[in-house]
């Protein structure tokens, strides 16, 4: 730790480490209980008091009950969110988190909704995004209480339930409150995030798609699908098998035939899943499947032209093939993901997509470019697209500077705030700044026991390195002490 810490801050560090050692097992056990509930946000399954479905209501009830049993005050916000509060003061500092997760998807080595421990690593859907940080928040309140660290503000954890869909949870909370004066969103990487790209969620319709209308892939528009399939009828299985053995390029190693009855078969393709906003290391399985359909000559001329168009549109996760190769100095490159492929209408393929665009652009501009690109094709952009505008604060903003200095002081580094394509509750709550607890990858905290491409948030075998997660606790303690002191003067 850096010498820039005050004597009082430095004196806390060994106490915090002792506390972590004493509570690590309990934290892991609580995380296992949270992971066991498949809390996928489903507004289409809303019920009274449960606007995001039964599983989200169940996880919120479990977490708030555990907090009450631990002696904390709680508040229930009509099922949209829940608060855990420590302190008896007039004003709050928020810790913002979410308990909903993306669907499990395919290709897991370990069970997605049962916590698996492998040395210092834990595996399960939500361990990184965002239940692991959520448990950390709960234990952060316990730590501050147990060490009797004096603050002038309450600490209010707000657990949301729709961050992975449309953030209706924090949209409701921002309107109905009580909204903290300032909040730390614990749903990103360290150090401090000062820029988040805009997000466009959209659906493409591909009419007269023929065989392509049968493609099934993905579970969420903001996840890269790692499995795709299509049913094939009226084809010579032996001849297709011979061609498959001679495949070259993208489809060579990731495609298989699954025979069905009456000479039919399913063509299956594998990829590497992950978060749409962080496409490095991912491979969209639909690109593999389309390449195989073309190489195996299973499409007529019209279908082949459609497939080639789709390959071109989505070949680059940075939107180059769709005319969207945009970037800016503040937030970097645009990303484009074709996340869910399905058919709800005869002979029509639908694709739910996700775009994260630079902070210097507007959603309407991105839509206009995409529509122009599609104008010469049979593919149409459906009118129900949804835009979440960018988030940006300058590096000189006083709270951005404060949190960044905490990071540098506690690590001895000299980093600067960063931009990302990930979207957090910073977009919905005022004065809410994303600050960890994700960590930089090193040889020590990378799960080499997993297959290539596994272990990412939103991907198969989602994993965290538990010691790296726990190392966020002293950083949060120092950050809250300093933020508490700063806000007294405001």
C-alpha positions in Angstrom: 0.0 0.0 0.0 1.1 3.5 -0.8 2.7 6.0 1.7 0.0 8.5 0.5 -2.4 6.9 2.9 -2.9 8.8 6.2 -1.6 7.2 9.4 -5.2 6.5 10.4 -5.9 4.8 7.1 -2.7 2.8 7.2 -3.5 1.6 10.7 -6.8 0.1 9.4 -5.2 -2.1 6.8 -4.0 -5.0 9.0 -7.3 -5.0 10.9 -9.2 -5.2 7.6 -7.0 -8.1 6.4 -7.6 -10.0 9.7 -11.3 -9.4 9.3 -11.2 -10.7 5.7 -9.4 -13.9 6.8 -12.0 -14.5 9.5 -15.0 -14.0 7.2 -13.9 -15.4 3.9 -15.6 -18.8 4.4 -18.9 -17.2 5.5 -18.9 -14.8 2.5 -18.3 -17.8 0.1 -21.2 -19.7 1.7 -23.6 -16.8 1.3 -22.5 -16.4 -2.3 -23.3 -20.1 -3.0 -26.9 -19.5 -1.7 -27.3 -16.5 -3.9 -25.9 -18.2 -7.0 -28.4 -21.1 -6.5 -31.3 -18.9 -7.4 -31.5 -18.4 -11.3 -32.6 -14.8 -11.0 -33.0 -13.9 -14.6 -35.1 -10.7 -14.9 -38.4 -11.5 -16.6 -40.8 -8.5 -16.8 -43.0 -10.7 -19.0 -43.6 -12.9 -15.9 -44.4 -10.0 -13.6 -46.8 -10.5 -10.6 -47.9 -8.2 -7.8 -44.8 -7.2 -5.8 -42.6 -9.1 -8.3 -42.3 -6.9 -11.4 -39.3 -9.0 -12.7 -40.7 -12.5 -12.0 -40.6 -15.0 -9.2 -36.9 -15.8 -9.2 -35.9 -12.1 -8.9 -38.4 -11.7 -6.0 -36.9 -14.8 -4.4 -33.3 -13.6 -4.5 -34.3 -10.2 -3.2 -36.2 -11.7 -0.3 -33.3 -14.0 0.6 -30.8 -11.2 0.6 -32.9 -8.8 2.7 -33.8 -11.5 5.1 -30.1 -12.3 5.6 -29.4 -8.6 6.2 -32.2 -8.4 8.8 -30.8 -11.5 10.6 -27.4 -9.8 10.6 -28.9 -6.8 12.4 -29.2 -4.3 9.5 -32.2 -2.2 8.5 -33.8 -3.0 5.2 -36.4 -1.4 2.9 -38.4 -3.0 0.1 -39.1 -0.8 -2.9 -42.2 -2.5 -4.3 -40.2 -5.3 -5.8 -38.2 -3.1 -8.1 -35.2 -3.0 -5.7 -34.3 -3.4 -2.0 -32.1 -1.5 0.4 -29.8 -2.6 3.2 -28.8 0.3 5.5 -26.2 0.9 8.1 -26.1 4.1 10.2 -28.4 6.5 11.9 -27.7 9.7 9.9 -29.7 12.1 7.8 -27.9 11.5 4.5 -26.9 8.4 2.6 -23.9 7.2 0.5 -25.1 4.5 -1.9 -23.6 1.2 -2.9 -25.4 0.1 -6.0 -25.5 -3.5 -7.2 -27.8 -5.9 -9.0 -29.0 -9.4 -8.3 -30.3 -10.3 -11.7 -28.2 -12.3 -14.1 -28.2 -13.2 -17.8 -29.4 -16.7 -18.7 -26.9 -19.5 -18.4 -26.5 -20.2 -22.1 -24.7 -23.3 -23.3 -21.4 -25.1 -23.1 -20.7 -25.0 -19.4 -18.2 -27.3 -17.9 -19.6 -26.7 -14.4 -23.2 -26.3 -13.2 -24.2 -22.6 -13.7 -26.5 -22.3 -10.7 -24.4 -24.2 -8.1 -21.3 -22.6 -6.9 -18.1 -24.6 -7.7 -14.9 -23.9 -5.9 -11.6 -24.7 -7.7 -8.7 -23.5 -5.5 -9.0 -19.8 -5.1 -11.6 -19.6 -7.9 -15.4 -19.8 -7.7 -17.6 -20.6 -10.7 -21.3 -19.9 -11.4 -23.6 -17.6 -13.2 -23.4 -14.2 -11.5 -20.2 -14.7 -9.5 -18.6 -11.7 -11.3 -21.7 -9.9 -12.7 -23.0 -9.0 -10.1 -23.7 -11.3 -7.2 -20.0 -11.7 -6.1 -19.8 -7.9 -5.8 -23.2 -7.9 -4.2 -22.1 -10.2 -1.4 -19.0 -8.1 -1.0 -21.2 -5.0 -0.4 -23.1 -6.9 2.3 -19.8 -7.9 4.0 -18.4 -4.4 3.6 -21.2 -3.1 5.8 -20.4 -5.8 8.3 -16.7 -4.9 8.2 -17.3 -1.2 8.8 -19.7 -2.0 11.7 -17.4 -4.6 13.3 -14.3 -2.3 13.1 -16.5 0.6 14.4 -15.3 2.9 11.6 -17.0 6.3 12.2 -18.9 7.9 9.3 -21.3 10.9 9.0 -23.5 9.2 6.4 -25.5 6.1 6.3 -24.3 3.4 3.9 -27.2 2.2 1.7 -26.8 -0.8 -0.5 -29.4 -0.7 -3.2 -29.9 -4.1 -4.9 -31.6 -3.9 -8.3 -33.2 -6.6 -10.4 -33.3 -5.5 -14.0 -29.8 -4.2 -14.8 -29.3 -6.9 -17.5 -32.4 -6.0 -19.3 -33.7 -2.4 -19.4 -32.7 -1.0 -16.0 -36.4 -0.5 -15.1 -35.3 -1.2 -11.5 -33.2 1.9 -11.1 -35.4 4.0 -13.3 -38.2 3.3 -10.7 -35.8 3.9 -7.8 -34.5 7.2 -9.3 -38.0 8.5 -9.4 -39.3 7.2 -6.1 -36.1 7.1 -4.0 -34.7 7.6 -1.5 -31.8 8.4 -3.8 -28.4 8.8 -2.1 -26.4 12.1 -2.5 -23.6 10.1 -4.1 -23.3 6.4 -4.9 -20.6 4.0 -5.8 -21.8 1.4 -8.4 -20.0 -1.8 -7.7 -20.4 -3.3 -11.1 -17.3 -2.7 -13.2 -13.5 -2.8 -13.2 -11.1 -0.8 -11.1 -10.0 2.0 -11.1 -12.8 4.5 -11.6 -15.0 4.6 -14.7 -15.9 8.1 -16.0 -17.3 7.2 -19.5 -19.8 4.5 -20.6 -20.8 4.1 -24.2 -24.4 4.5 -25.3 -26.3 1.3 -25.8 -28.7 0.4 -28.6 -30.9 -2.7 -28.3 -32.6 -3.6 -31.6 -34.2 -6.3 -33.7 -33.5 -7.1 -37.3 -36.1 -8.9 -39.4 -34.9 -11.1 -42.3 -38.0 -12.1 -44.4 -38.1 -15.0 -46.9 -35.2 -16.5 -45.1 -36.0 -20.1 -45.9 -33.7 -22.5 -44.1 -32.0 -19.5 -42.3 -35.3 -18.8 -40.4 -34.6 -22.0 -38.5 -31.4 -20.7 -36.9 -31.5 -20.8 -33.1 -28.8 -19.1 -31.1 -28.3 -17.0 -28.0 -30.2 -16.1 -24.8 -29.6 -12.4 -24.5 -28.8 -9.6 -26.9 -25.9 -8.4 -24.7 -24.2 -11.8 -24.6 -22.2 -13.4 -27.4 -23.8 -16.8 -28.3 -21.5 -19.7 -27.9 -23.9 -22.2 -29.6 -26.0 -22.1 -32.7 -28.0 -24.7 -34.6 -30.3 -25.2 -37.6 -32.5 -28.1 -38.6 -31.8 -29.5 -42.1 -34.2 -31.6 -44.1 -34.1 -33.1 -47.6 -30.3 -33.3 -47.8 -27.9 -36.2 -48.4 -26.4 -36.8 -45.0 -23.5 -38.8 -46.3 -22.6 -36.2 -48.8 -22.8 -33.4 -46.2 -20.7 -35.5 -43.9 -18.0 -35.9 -46.5 -18.0 -32.1 -47.2 -17.9 -31.4 -43.5 -14.7 -33.4 -43.2 -13.1 -31.2 -45.8 -14.2 -27.8 -44.4 -11.7 -25.0 -44.2 -11.6 -21.7 -42.4 -13.9 -20.7 -39.6 -16.2 -23.7 -39.7 -13.5 -26.3 -39.8 -13.2 -27.2 -36.1 -16.4 -25.9 -34.6 -19.2 -27.6 -36.5 -20.9 -31.0 -36.0 -23.8 -33.0 -37.5 -26.5 -34.4 -35.2 -28.6 -37.0 -37.1 -32.4 -37.0 -36.7 -35.1 -39.3 -37.9 -36.1 -39.7 -41.6 -32.7 -38.6 -42.9 -32.9 -35.1 -41.3 -30.2 -33.7 -39.2 -29.2 -30.7 -37.1 -26.1 -28.7 -37.9 -24.5 -27.4 -34.7 -21.8 -24.8 -34.3 -19.7 -23.8 -31.3 -18.2 -20.4 -30.4 -16.8 -18.6 -27.4 -19.4 -16.7 -25.4 -18.9 -13.5 -23.4 -20.2 -10.0 -22.7 -21.2 -8.1 -25.8 -19.4 -5.0 -24.6 -16.1 -6.8 -24.3 -15.8 -8.9 -27.4 -12.0 -9.6 -27.3 -11.6 -13.4 -27.0 -15.2 -14.2 -28.1 -16.5 -15.9 -31.2 -20.1 -15.7 -32.2 -21.3 -19.2 -33.0 -23.7 -17.8 -35.6 -20.8 -16.7 -37.7 -19.4 -20.3 -37.6 -22.8 -21.7 -38.5 -23.4 -19.3 -41.4 -19.9 -20.1 -42.8 -20.6 -23.8 -42.6 -24.0 -23.5 -44.4 -22.3 -21.6 -47.2 -19.3 -24.0 -47.5 -21.5 -27.1 -47.3 -23.7 -25.7 -50.1 -26.9 -26.2 -48.2 -28.5 -22.9 -49.3 -30.2 -21.9 -52.5 -29.0 -18.8 -54.3 -31.3 -16.4 -52.4 -30.5 -17.9 -49.0 -26.8 -17.9 -49.8 -27.0 -14.2 -50.6 -28.8 -13.5 -47.3 -26.2 -15.6 -45.4 -23.3 -13.7 -47.0 -25.0 -10.4 -46.1 -25.3 -11.5 -42.5 -21.7 -12.7 -42.3 -20.6 -9.3 -43.6 -22.8 -7.4 -41.2 -21.5 -9.2 -38.1 -18.1 -10.4 -39.1 -16.4 -7.6 -37.0 -17.6 -7.2 -33.4 -16.6 -3.5 -33.9 -19.2 -2.8 -36.5 -16.9 -2.4 -39.5 -19.1 -4.6 -41.8 -22.2 -2.7 -40.9 -20.6 0.7 -41.6 -20.3 1.4 -37.9 -16.5 1.3 -37.4 -16.7 4.4 -35.1 -14.6 5.5 -32.2 -13.6 8.5 -30.1 -10.8 9.4 -27.8 -13.0 9.5 -24.7 -14.5 6.0 -25.0 -12.9 3.9 -27.8 -14.5 1.7 -30.4 -18.2 0.9 -31.1 -19.1 -2.7 -30.6 -21.8 -4.7 -32.4 -23.3 -8.0 -31.3 -25.9 -10.3 -32.8 -27.1 -11.9 -29.6 -30.3 -13.9 -30.1 -31.5 -15.6 -33.3 -35.0 -17.0 -33.6 -38.2 -17.1 -35.6 -41.6 -16.1 -34.3 -43.1 -15.6 -37.8 -43.1 -18.2 -40.6 -40.1 -17.9 -43.0 -38.7 -14.9 -41.1 -35.5 -14.8 -39.1 -35.3 -12.4 -36.2 -32.1 -11.2 -34.7 -31.9 -9.3 -31.4 -28.7 -7.2 -31.4 -26.7 -4.9 -29.2 -24.6 -1.8 -30.0 -22.3 0.1 -27.6 -21.5 3.4 -29.3 -18.9 6.1 -28.4 -19.9 8.9 -26.0 -19.5 11.6 -28.6 -22.3 10.1 -30.8 -26.1 9.9 -30.4 -28.3 6.9 -30.7 -30.3 8.4 -33.6 -27.1 8.9 -35.6 -26.2 5.2 -35.1 -29.7 4.1 -36.2 -29.5 6.3 -39.3 -26.2 4.8 -40.4 -27.5 1.2 -39.8 -30.7 1.9 -41.8 -28.6 3.3 -44.6 -26.4 0.2 -44.6 -29.5 -2.1 -44.7 -31.3 -0.2 -47.4 -29.8 -2.2 -50.2 -30.7 -5.5 -48.5 -33.9 -7.4 -47.6 -33.1 -6.9 -43.9 -35.1 -4.4 -41.9 -34.5 -2.7 -38.6 -37.7 -3.0 -36.5 -39.1 0.3 -35.0 -38.9 -0.9 -31.4 -35.2 -0.1 -30.9 -34.2 1.2 -27.5 -31.5 3.7 -26.7 -29.6 4.2 -23.4 -27.6 7.4 -23.8 -23.9 7.6 -22.9 -22.6 8.5 -19.4 -19.6 10.8 -19.2 -17.9 12.8 -16.4 -14.5 14.6 -16.9 -11.5 13.1 -15.1 -11.3 16.4 -13.2 -14.8 15.9 -11.5 -14.1 16.0 -7.7 -15.6 12.6 -6.9 -14.0 11.0 -9.9 -10.7 12.4 -8.8 -11.2 11.3 -5.2 -12.0 7.7 -6.1 -9.1 7.6 -8.6 -6.7 8.9 -5.9 -7.9 6.1 -3.6 -7.0 3.6 -6.2 -3.6 5.1 -6.8 -2.9 5.5 -3.1 -3.8 1.9 -2.2 -2.0 0.3 -5.1 1.0 2.5 -5.6 0.0 3.0 -9.2 -0.5 6.1 -11.3 -3.6 5.1 -13.3 -6.3 7.3 -14.8 -10.0 6.9 -15.1 -11.2 4.6 -17.9 -14.0 4.3 -20.4 -15.9 1.1 -21.2 -18.7 -0.3 -23.3 -20.3 -1.9 -20.3 -23.5 -0.2 -19.1 -24.2 0.1 -15.4 -26.7 1.7 -13.1 -24.6 4.9 -13.5 -26.8 5.5 -16.4 -30.0 5.7 -14.3 -29.0 7.2 -10.9 -27.7 10.7 -10.4 -24.2 11.0 -9.0 -23.6 7.3 -9.3 -20.0 6.4 -10.3 -18.8 2.9 -11.2 -15.7 1.9 -9.1 -14.7 -1.8 -9.2 -14.5 -4.4 -7.9 -13.3 -6.1 -11.1 -9.6 -6.6 -11.3 -6.9 -6.7 -13.9 -6.0 -10.1 -15.3 -2.6 -11.6 -14.2 -1.2 -15.1 -14.4 -2.2 -15.6 -10.7 -5.8 -14.7 -11.1 -6.6 -16.3 -14.5 -8.4 -19.6 -14.4 -6.1 -21.7 -16.6 -8.1 -24.9 -15.8 -11.0 -23.8 -17.9 -11.4 -24.4 -21.7 -10.3 -21.5 -23.9 -12.9 -18.7 -24.0 -14.6 -19.8 -20.8 -14.8 -17.9 -17.5 -16.0 -14.5 -18.7 -19.0 -12.6 -17.4 -22.0 -13.5 -19.5 -20.1 -16.5 -20.8 -19.8 -20.2 -20.0 -18.2 -21.0 -16.6 -18.3 -17.4 -15.3 -15.5 -17.2 -12.8 -13.9 -14.9 -10.2 -10.7 -15.1 -8.3 -11.8 -14.8 -4.7 -8.7 -13.2 -3.2 -8.8 -10.5 -5.9 -12.4 -9.8 -5.1 -11.8 -9.6 -1.4 -8.8 -7.3 -2.0 -11.4 -4.7 -3.0 -12.6 -4.3 0.6 -9.7 -2.1 1.9 -10.1 0.1 -1.2 -13.8 0.5 -0.5 -13.2 1.3 3.2 -10.7 4.1 2.3 -13.0 5.4 -0.5 -16.0 5.6 1.8 -14.0 7.3 4.6 -12.8 10.0 2.1 -16.1 10.4 0.3 -17.9 10.7 3.6 -15.4 13.5 4.7 -15.8 15.3 1.3 -19.6 15.3 1.3 -19.7 16.9 4.8 -18.4 20.1 3.2 -20.9 20.1 0.3 
